[in-house]
Amino acid sequence: MNISQLEKNLGIKFKNKDLITQAITHRSYLNEHPEYKLEHNERLEFLGDAVLELVVTEYLYQKYPNPDNTS
């Protein structure tokens, strides 16, 4: 993937190009490209899942303060 094009499409500039590249690199790609210099994205994916869970939990907790009244 072309990171410059991704930045242009999103309208943002990444400070750490290696980190965003790692974030989109799947383990299967590394199996086919053992010379690749970066790690796979599983640690970052785990972190992202944890953050997403926290945000959704906070939203639901605030939106439905009374567990008996979920409608």
Sequence and secondary structure as in RCSB ss.txt:
>XXXX:A:sequence
MNISQLEKNLGIKFKNKDLITQAITHRSYLNEHPEYKLEHNERLEFLGDAVLELVVTEYLYQKYPNPDNTS
>XXXX:A:secstr
  HHHHHHHHT   S HHHHHHHT  HHHHHH TT  S  SHHHHHHHHHHHHHHHHHHHHHH  STT   
